[in-house]
Amino acid sequence: QVQLVESGGGLVQAGGSLRLSCAASGSIDRVNIMGWYREPLGKHRQLVATITTSGERQYVDSVKGRFTISGDGTRTVALQMNSLLPEDAGVYYCNGKHSIYPDNYWGQGTQVTVSS
């Protein structure tokens, strides 16, 4: 099992910045991709960004140029969010998974609120 603990989030005005962090513990050999997903109110959980242990990064189009994911892909992952928009609001979840094994782990979620 892998435990993911998130920190960061909160309330920010549109145009502001926030940083989310996540640390993994436990059987981290079962994780080689870490990322962030968000769940806007009343909507499905959606991919924001991922990073692999080889440093490959993936972003959803709506955050490209504004968000930056960093980390090692197995122990830690962070998401720097700049130029935040009201539509970026939601509960952000840290995710850890493996490209081969069926493991898929989630953090408890952290709320991001963007006021207009």
Secondary structure, 3 states (H helix, E strand, C coil): CEEEEEEECEEEECCCCEEEEEEEEECHHHCCEEEEEEECCCCCCEEEEEEECCCCEEECHHHCCCEEEEECCCCEEEEEECCCCHHHCEEEEEEEECCCCCCEEECCCEEEEEEC
